[in-house]
């Protein structure tokens, strides 16, 4: 019976090591998946955390979180002696749900403490996510700023794409307000460039709330067209940043397949009959 007890003990020790190793690998893998999912969830309303500029910081955060979760599980295993304790380290990944994203700038400017250093990757991640959003918007603005009519066509193009899956009434109203404002402003620019009568330009300016401020948009201002075009580009930028934060990160760039989204031309101004 003595040899059998030795063999059993040896077999038990051999079986304990694979369980410990597989437990650690399983904890790391599950924690990595959970941390990635939570980081994406925390980034909703801001932008994708795995964009081109933010990707390295996002990977650092999820890998470090999975490593800490695995280490915590191993410590619990060493204390309790139960292999199941390794998987308890997965709970560490849940801490990403309570991480500050975006960071509070007033606190981040204070002298760095240990807790500040731990949250530094989140600050850098948020900054890079903002850079990804600006690059995304700039690409679409450059494609639409060649001429005034392209600005109106572009916002119609993006507005039609955003309408397909938009469920929020508030978001729909906000996007619709920017869309209508830009289309109207570019319409006024076209009237100015066509040397339309001042009376019609003044009436058109007063026909929409976005151009009713007479001090900002005077019908006899020689810079009126340039000001309207500049404001339209700014509003298009706000529109694009808004849809980006809503999650439309794969939106086609104007003018890819633009015919279905192009704004219809205004009717020609009627001419007076010859006497």
C-alpha positions as a Markdown table, in Angstrom:
| # | Residue | x | y | z |
|---|---|---|---|---|
| 1 | Unk | 0.0 | 0.0 | 0.0 |
| 2 | Unk | 2.9 | 2.4 | 0.6 |
| 3 | Unk | 4.0 | 2.5 | -3.1 |
| 4 | Unk | 0.4 | 3.2 | -4.0 |
| 5 | Unk | 0.2 | 6.2 | -1.7 |
| 6 | Unk | 3.4 | 7.6 | -3.2 |
| 7 | Unk | 2.1 | 7.2 | -6.7 |
| 8 | Unk | -1.2 | 8.8 | -5.7 |
| 9 | Unk | 0.6 | 11.8 | -4.2 |
| 10 | Unk | 2.8 | 12.2 | -7.2 |
| 11 | Unk | -0.2 | 12.0 | -9.5 |
| 12 | Unk | -2.1 | 14.6 | -7.4 |
| 13 | Unk | 0.8 | 17.0 | -7.5 |
| 14 | Unk | 1.1 | 16.6 | -11.3 |
| 15 | Unk | -2.6 | 17.2 | -11.7 |
| 16 | Unk | -2.5 | 20.4 | -9.5 |
| 17 | Unk | 0.1 | 22.2 | -11.7 |
| 18 | Unk | -1.9 | 22.0 | -15.0 |
| 19 | Unk | -5.0 | 23.2 | -13.2 |
| 20 | Unk | -3.1 | 26.2 | -11.8 |
| 21 | Unk | -1.6 | 27.0 | -15.2 |
| 22 | Unk | -4.9 | 26.7 | -17.1 |
| 23 | Unk | -6.6 | 28.7 | -14.4 |
| 24 | Unk | -4.1 | 31.5 | -14.9 |
| 25 | Unk | -4.4 | 31.4 | -18.7 |
| 26 | Unk | -8.2 | 31.3 | -18.5 |
| 27 | Unk | -8.2 | 34.3 | -16.1 |
| 28 | Unk | -6.0 | 36.3 | -18.4 |
| 29 | Unk | -8.0 | 35.5 | -21.5 |
| 30 | Unk | -11.4 | 36.1 | -19.9 |
| 31 | Unk | -10.2 | 39.3 | -18.2 |
| 32 | Unk | -8.8 | 40.6 | -21.5 |
| 33 | Unk | -12.1 | 40.0 | -23.3 |
| 34 | Unk | -14.0 | 41.6 | -20.4 |
| 35 | Unk | -11.7 | 44.6 | -20.2 |
| 36 | Unk | -12.0 | 45.2 | -24.0 |
| 37 | Unk | -15.8 | 45.1 | -23.8 |
| 38 | Unk | -16.0 | 47.4 | -20.8 |
| 39 | Unk | -13.6 | 49.9 | -22.4 |
| 40 | Unk | -15.7 | 50.0 | -25.5 |
| 41 | Unk | -18.8 | 50.5 | -23.4 |
| 42 | Unk | -17.1 | 53.3 | -21.4 |
| 43 | Unk | -16.2 | 55.0 | -24.7 |
| 44 | Unk | -19.8 | 55.2 | -25.9 |
| 45 | Unk | -20.7 | 58.8 | -26.5 |
| 46 | Unk | -17.0 | 59.7 | -26.9 |
| 47 | Unk | -15.5 | 57.6 | -29.6 |
| 48 | Unk | -13.9 | 54.2 | -30.3 |
| 49 | Unk | -11.0 | 53.5 | -27.9 |
| 50 | Unk | -9.2 | 51.4 | -30.5 |
| 51 | Unk | -8.9 | 54.1 | -33.2 |
| 52 | Unk | -5.6 | 54.7 | -35.0 |
| 53 | Unk | -4.2 | 57.1 | -32.5 |
| 54 | Unk | -5.8 | 55.7 | -29.3 |
| 55 | Unk | -5.1 | 52.1 | -30.0 |
| 56 | Unk | -1.8 | 51.8 | -28.1 |
| 57 | Unk | -3.2 | 53.3 | -24.9 |
| 58 | Unk | -6.3 | 51.1 | -25.2 |
| 59 | Unk | -4.2 | 48.0 | -25.6 |
| 60 | Unk | -2.0 | 49.0 | -22.6 |
| 61 | Unk | -5.1 | 49.5 | -20.4 |
| 62 | Unk | -6.7 | 46.1 | -21.3 |
| 63 | Unk | -3.5 | 44.1 | -21.1 |
| 64 | Unk | -2.5 | 45.7 | -17.8 |
| 65 | Unk | -6.0 | 45.1 | -16.4 |
| 66 | Unk | -5.8 | 41.4 | -17.5 |
| 67 | Unk | -2.4 | 41.0 | -16.0 |
| 68 | Unk | -3.5 | 42.5 | -12.7 |
| 69 | Unk | -6.6 | 40.3 | -12.7 |
| 70 | Unk | -4.4 | 37.2 | -13.2 |
| 71 | Unk | -2.0 | 38.2 | -10.5 |
| 72 | Unk | -4.9 | 38.8 | -8.1 |
| 73 | Unk | -6.3 | 35.4 | -8.9 |
| 74 | Unk | -2.9 | 33.7 | -8.3 |
| 75 | Unk | -2.6 | 35.4 | -4.9 |
| 76 | Unk | -6.0 | 34.2 | -3.9 |
| 77 | Unk | -5.0 | 30.7 | -5.1 |
| 78 | Unk | -1.8 | 30.8 | -3.0 |
| 79 | Unk | -3.8 | 31.8 | 0.1 |
| 80 | Unk | -6.8 | 29.6 | -0.3 |
| 81 | Unk | -5.2 | 26.7 | -2.1 |
| 82 | Unk | -8.2 | 26.4 | -4.4 |
| 83 | Unk | -7.8 | 26.5 | -8.1 |
| 84 | Unk | -11.2 | 28.2 | -8.5 |
| 85 | Unk | -9.8 | 31.2 | -6.7 |
| 86 | Unk | -7.7 | 32.0 | -9.8 |
| 87 | Unk | -10.9 | 32.9 | -11.7 |
| 88 | Unk | -11.9 | 35.3 | -9.0 |
| 89 | Unk | -9.3 | 37.7 | -10.4 |
| 90 | Unk | -11.7 | 38.3 | -13.3 |
| 91 | Unk | -13.6 | 40.7 | -11.0 |
| 92 | Unk | -10.6 | 43.0 | -11.2 |
| 93 | Unk | -11.4 | 43.8 | -14.8 |
| 94 | Unk | -14.8 | 45.1 | -13.7 |
| 95 | Unk | -12.9 | 48.1 | -12.2 |
| 96 | Unk | -12.8 | 49.6 | -15.8 |
| 97 | Unk | -16.5 | 50.3 | -15.4 |
| 98 | Unk | -15.7 | 52.7 | -12.6 |
| 99 | Unk | -12.6 | 54.3 | -14.2 |
| 100 | Unk | -12.8 | 58.0 | -15.0 |
| 101 | Unk | -13.4 | 58.4 | -18.7 |
| 102 | Unk | -13.2 | 61.2 | -19.7 |
| 103 | Unk | -10.8 | 62.4 | -17.0 |
| 104 | Unk | -11.5 | 65.4 | -14.9 |
| 105 | Unk | -9.0 | 68.0 | -16.1 |
| 106 | Unk | -8.9 | 70.0 | -12.9 |
| 107 | Unk | -7.8 | 67.0 | -10.9 |
| 108 | Unk | -5.4 | 65.8 | -13.6 |
| 109 | Unk | -3.5 | 69.1 | -13.4 |
| 110 | Unk | -2.5 | 68.5 | -9.8 |
| 111 | Unk | 0.8 | 67.0 | -8.8 |
| 112 | Unk | 0.9 | 63.4 | -9.7 |
| 113 | Unk | 0.3 | 60.9 | -7.0 |
| 114 | Unk | 0.2 | 57.1 | -7.2 |
| 115 | Unk | -3.5 | 57.2 | -8.0 |
| 116 | Unk | -2.9 | 59.9 | -10.6 |
| 117 | Unk | -0.2 | 57.8 | -12.3 |
| 118 | Unk | -2.6 | 54.8 | -12.4 |
| 119 | Unk | -5.3 | 57.0 | -14.2 |
| 120 | Unk | -2.7 | 58.6 | -16.5 |
| 121 | Unk | -3.3 | 56.0 | -19.3 |
| 122 | Unk | -7.0 | 57.0 | -19.3 |
| 123 | Unk | -6.1 | 60.6 | -19.7 |
| 124 | Unk | -3.9 | 59.8 | -22.6 |
| 125 | Unk | -6.4 | 57.5 | -24.1 |
| 126 | Unk | -9.1 | 60.3 | -24.0 |
| 127 | Unk | -6.7 | 62.7 | -25.7 |
| 128 | Unk | -5.9 | 60.3 | -28.5 |
| 129 | Unk | -9.6 | 59.5 | -28.9 |
| 130 | Unk | -10.2 | 63.2 | -29.4 |
| 131 | Unk | -7.5 | 63.4 | -32.0 |
| 132 | Unk | -9.0 | 60.4 | -33.8 |
| 133 | Unk | -12.4 | 62.3 | -33.9 |
| 134 | Unk | -10.8 | 65.5 | -35.2 |
| 135 | Unk | -8.9 | 63.6 | -38.0 |
| 136 | Unk | -12.2 | 61.8 | -38.9 |
| 137 | Unk | -14.0 | 65.1 | -39.1 |
| 138 | Unk | -11.1 | 66.9 | -41.0 |
| 139 | Unk | -11.1 | 64.2 | -43.7 |
| 140 | Unk | -14.8 | 64.8 | -44.4 |
| 141 | Unk | -14.5 | 68.6 | -44.1 |
| 142 | Unk | -11.7 | 68.7 | -46.7 |
| 143 | Unk | -13.8 | 66.6 | -49.1 |
| 144 | Unk | -16.7 | 69.0 | -48.8 |
| 145 | Unk | -15.1 | 72.4 | -48.7 |
| 146 | Unk | -14.1 | 72.6 | -52.4 |
| 147 | Unk | -17.1 | 74.9 | -53.2 |
| 148 | Unk | -20.1 | 76.2 | -51.3 |
| 149 | Unk | -22.6 | 73.8 | -52.9 |
| 150 | Unk | -20.5 | 70.8 | -51.9 |
| 151 | Unk | -21.0 | 71.8 | -48.2 |
| 152 | Unk | -24.8 | 71.6 | -48.6 |
| 153 | Unk | -24.6 | 68.4 | -50.6 |
| 154 | Unk | -22.2 | 66.8 | -48.0 |
| 155 | Unk | -24.4 | 67.5 | -45.0 |
| 156 | Unk | -27.4 | 66.1 | -46.9 |
| 157 | Unk | -25.2 | 63.1 | -47.7 |
| 158 | Unk | -24.2 | 62.5 | -44.0 |
| 159 | Unk | -27.7 | 63.4 | -42.7 |
| 160 | Unk | -29.3 | 60.7 | -44.9 |
| 161 | Unk | -26.8 | 58.1 | -43.7 |
| 162 | Unk | -27.3 | 59.0 | -40.0 |
| 163 | Unk | -31.1 | 58.8 | -40.4 |
| 164 | Unk | -31.0 | 55.1 | -41.1 |
| 165 | Unk | -30.4 | 53.9 | -37.6 |
| 166 | Unk | -31.1 | 56.9 | -35.5 |
| 167 | Unk | -33.6 | 56.3 | -32.7 |
| 168 | Unk | -33.1 | 59.3 | -30.4 |
| 169 | Unk | -35.6 | 62.1 | -31.0 |
| 170 | Unk | -33.2 | 64.6 | -29.5 |
| 171 | Unk | -30.4 | 63.5 | -31.7 |
| 172 | Unk | -32.7 | 63.6 | -34.7 |
| 173 | Unk | -33.8 | 67.1 | -33.8 |
| 174 | Unk | -30.2 | 68.3 | -33.3 |
| 175 | Unk | -29.0 | 66.9 | -36.6 |
| 176 | Unk | -32.0 | 68.2 | -38.4 |
| 177 | Unk | -31.3 | 71.7 | -37.0 |
| 178 | Unk | -27.7 | 71.8 | -38.3 |
| 179 | Unk | -28.8 | 70.2 | -41.6 |
| 180 | Unk | -31.5 | 72.8 | -42.3 |
| 181 | Unk | -29.3 | 75.7 | -41.2 |
| 182 | Unk | -26.4 | 74.7 | -43.5 |
| 183 | Unk | -28.7 | 74.1 | -46.5 |
| 184 | Unk | -30.3 | 77.4 | -46.0 |
| 185 | Unk | -27.1 | 79.3 | -45.6 |
| 186 | Unk | -25.6 | 77.8 | -48.7 |
| 187 | Unk | -28.8 | 78.7 | -50.5 |
| 188 | Unk | -28.3 | 82.4 | -49.5 |
| 189 | Unk | -24.7 | 82.2 | -50.7 |
| 190 | Unk | -25.9 | 81.0 | -54.1 |
| 191 | Unk | -28.3 | 83.9 | -54.3 |
| 192 | Unk | -25.6 | 86.4 | -53.4 |
| 193 | Unk | -23.3 | 84.9 | -56.1 |
| 194 | Unk | -26.1 | 85.2 | -58.6 |
| 195 | Unk | -26.4 | 89.0 | -57.9 |
| 196 | Unk | -30.0 | 88.6 | -56.8 |
| 197 | Unk | -31.8 | 91.7 | -55.7 |
| 198 | Unk | -31.1 | 93.0 | -52.2 |
| 199 | Unk | -34.7 | 92.7 | -51.4 |
| 200 | Unk | -34.8 | 89.0 | -52.1 |
| 201 | Unk | -31.6 | 88.4 | -50.2 |
| 202 | Unk | -33.0 | 90.3 | -47.2 |
| 203 | Unk | -36.3 | 88.3 | -47.3 |
| 204 | Unk | -34.4 | 85.0 | -47.6 |
| 205 | Unk | -32.2 | 85.9 | -44.6 |
| 206 | Unk | -35.3 | 86.7 | -42.5 |
| 207 | Unk | -37.1 | 83.5 | -43.6 |
| 208 | Unk | -34.9 | 81.2 | -41.4 |
| 209 | Unk | -34.0 | 81.5 | -37.7 |
| 210 | Unk | -30.3 | 80.8 | -38.3 |
| 211 | Unk | -29.9 | 84.0 | -40.3 |
| 212 | Unk | -32.3 | 86.4 | -38.7 |
| 213 | Unk | -29.6 | 88.3 | -36.8 |
| 214 | Unk | -29.3 | 91.5 | -38.8 |
| 215 | Unk | -26.1 | 92.5 | -37.1 |
| 216 | Unk | -24.4 | 89.3 | -38.0 |
| 217 | Unk | -26.0 | 88.8 | -41.4 |
| 218 | Unk | -26.6 | 92.1 | -43.1 |
| 219 | Unk | -28.0 | 91.8 | -46.6 |
| 220 | Unk | -25.8 | 94.6 | -47.8 |
| 221 | Unk | -22.6 | 93.3 | -46.2 |
| 222 | Unk | -20.0 | 92.6 | -49.0 |
| 223 | Unk | -18.6 | 89.8 | -46.8 |
| 224 | Unk | -22.0 | 88.1 | -46.4 |
| 225 | Unk | -21.3 | 85.2 | -48.7 |
| 226 | Unk | -17.9 | 84.5 | -47.1 |
| 227 | Unk | -19.4 | 84.7 | -43.6 |
| 228 | Unk | -22.3 | 82.3 | -44.4 |
| 229 | Unk | -19.9 | 79.8 | -46.0 |
| 230 | Unk | -17.6 | 79.9 | -43.0 |
| 231 | Unk | -20.4 | 79.4 | -40.6 |
| 232 | Unk | -21.7 | 76.5 | -42.7 |
| 233 | Unk | -18.3 | 74.8 | -42.5 |
| 234 | Unk | -18.3 | 75.3 | -38.7 |
| 235 | Unk | -21.8 | 73.8 | -38.4 |
| 236 | Unk | -20.9 | 70.9 | -40.6 |
| 237 | Unk | -17.9 | 70.2 | -38.3 |
| 238 | Unk | -20.3 | 70.2 | -35.3 |
| 239 | Unk | -22.6 | 67.9 | -37.2 |
| 240 | Unk | -19.8 | 65.5 | -38.0 |
| 241 | Unk | -18.5 | 65.5 | -34.4 |
| 242 | Unk | -22.0 | 64.8 | -33.1 |
| 243 | Unk | -22.6 | 61.8 | -35.4 |
| 244 | Unk | -19.1 | 60.5 | -34.6 |
| 245 | Unk | -20.0 | 60.5 | -30.9 |
| 246 | Unk | -23.2 | 58.7 | -31.8 |
| 247 | Unk | -21.2 | 55.8 | -33.2 |
| 248 | Unk | -21.2 | 56.5 | -36.9 |
| 249 | Unk | -17.5 | 55.8 | -37.3 |
| 250 | Unk | -17.7 | 54.0 | -40.7 |
| 251 | Unk | -19.7 | 56.7 | -42.5 |
| 252 | Unk | -18.9 | 57.0 | -46.2 |
| 253 | Unk | -16.9 | 60.1 | -47.2 |
| 254 | Unk | -18.5 | 62.5 | -49.5 |
| 255 | Unk | -18.7 | 62.4 | -52.5 |
| 256 | Unk | -18.8 | 58.6 | -52.7 |
| 257 | Unk | -22.1 | 57.8 | -54.4 |
| 258 | Unk | -23.4 | 61.3 | -53.9 |
| 259 | Unk | -26.3 | 61.4 | -56.3 |
| 260 | Unk | -28.8 | 59.8 | -53.9 |
| 261 | Unk | -28.1 | 62.4 | -51.3 |
| 262 | Unk | -27.5 | 65.6 | -53.3 |
| 263 | Unk | -29.7 | 68.6 | -52.4 |
| 264 | Unk | -32.2 | 69.6 | -55.1 |
| 265 | Unk | -31.3 | 72.9 | -56.8 |
| 266 | Unk | -33.4 | 75.9 | -56.0 |
| 267 | Unk | -35.9 | 77.1 | -58.5 |
| 268 | Unk | -34.7 | 79.8 | -60.8 |
| 269 | Unk | -35.7 | 83.3 | -59.9 |
| 270 | Unk | -38.7 | 84.3 | -62.1 |
| 271 | Unk | -37.9 | 87.0 | -64.7 |
| 272 | Unk | -40.2 | 89.9 | -65.3 |
| 273 | Unk | -42.0 | 89.8 | -68.7 |
| 274 | Unk | -40.6 | 92.2 | -71.3 |
| 275 | Unk | -42.8 | 95.2 | -71.9 |
